Amino acid sequence: MNKFFFLIIFSLTLFSCSKGFGNKLEGDGYDVYFEFKEDEALANSLGKFWAQKDLVGKSKQSIRLTKDDEFYFIQLVASNKSQVTQMPYNELKLLFDLQNEIDSVIFNDKKSCQIVICDGSFNPLYNINQ
């Protein structure tokens, strides 16, 4: 995967302000927010994965790692809310592939993860698994 794939295919620009989204790790071109201190290593791995897979865009991207009893959620911010629920099958497939790769590389023996598209305040708009 590369920048072009991520930016064009998904039509997502990841951004947010840093206020109230939990702990924050800053990388080159991305920030990863996480709620619980025990998830700092996972958040760090997620940021490194993002950079290694060349998913970093032109502007600083924000990713938020949250969890419940069953799953970790990789929250990404959509630039165009109207396109989120109208994604074609092939774009959803690419998101599923990305989710599966993150799941196997980062969460290999922990809870699995789910990608959730959010607004600029990390309010969920669309969980690709539902």
N, C-alpha and C positions, 0 to 999 in steps of 0.2 A: 504494500500500500504506500502511496506517496501523497504529497500535499495536494496535487491536482485531483486525485481520486477523492480524497476526503472533502475538499472544498467544493468541488463541482458536483460530484455524485450525490452527496448528502445535502447540499445546499445549506450547510450549517456554518455559522460563524460562532465560535465559542467565546463568550465574554461574560463578565459579571463584575459587580463591584465587590470589594472584599468585606463589606460590613455584615457581620453576624452570620457568616457561613461556616464557622468552626475554625479549627487550626488550619494553618496554611503553609505549604511548601512551595517555594518559588524555583522555577527552572528557567532555562533559556527559551522563552516564548510561551511558557505555560505556567499556571498556578494550579496546584491540587489542594483542594480543601477536604478536610476530614473531621468527623465529629469526635471520635474517641482516640485518645493518646495511644492506645494499644494498636491502632490501625496505621500508625505513622510509617512503619516499614512497608506496608501494602501501598500506601499513598505514594511513597517514594518510588517503589517499583512501577507503579502505574505511570508516574511522570516520566521515568526513564524509558518505559515501553513506548509511550507517546512520542518521545523524541527519536528513539531508535527506529521506529516505524515511519518516521517522517510525516507525522500527522499534525505537526505544528504549522499554523497558518501565518498569514501576514501580521495580524494583530495578536496580542497576548491572549491566549486561550485559558479558560477556566473550566476545571473539571471538579466535580464534587463526589466524594466517596461516602456513601451512607450505608446503613445496614438495618435489617430487622432480624427476627429469629431464623428466617430461612435463607435470605439472600443478601449479597452486597449489591448496591445499586451504583452504577457509573452514570452520574447525571451530567448531561451535556446541554448547553444553552443554544437554542435555535434562533437564528436571526429573523426568520420568516415563519411565524406561527401557523399561517394558513397552509403552508406546504407540508407541515409535519404530519397531519392525518391523511394526506393525499399522496404519500410516497408510493411510487410504483413498486411492484413486486421485486424487481431486480435490485433496487436500492435497499429495500428491506433485507433482502438476501445478503447483501454486502455488510449491512449492520449486524446481522446474525453471525456472519463469518468473523467479523471483528470481535464480537462478544465472545464467541467460542475460543478464539485465539487468546484473548485476555484471560478467559476462564482457565485455560490450560496452562498458560505461562505464569500468571500471577496468583491465581486462586486454586492451584492444582490439588491441594489436599484440604482445602477449607470449603466454606459454603460457596456455591456458584454465584456468578454475577449476572446482572441484567442491565442492559443499557436503557436509560430513560431520557427522553428529550424533554427539556424544561424551558421555562421562560427565563428572563434575566435575573429573577430572584430565586431560581432553582425550584419553582413550583412545577410539579410534573404536568406535562402536556400529553405525553404519549410514551407508554412502555411498549417496546417493540415485541414483547412476549405475550401481550394480551390482545 
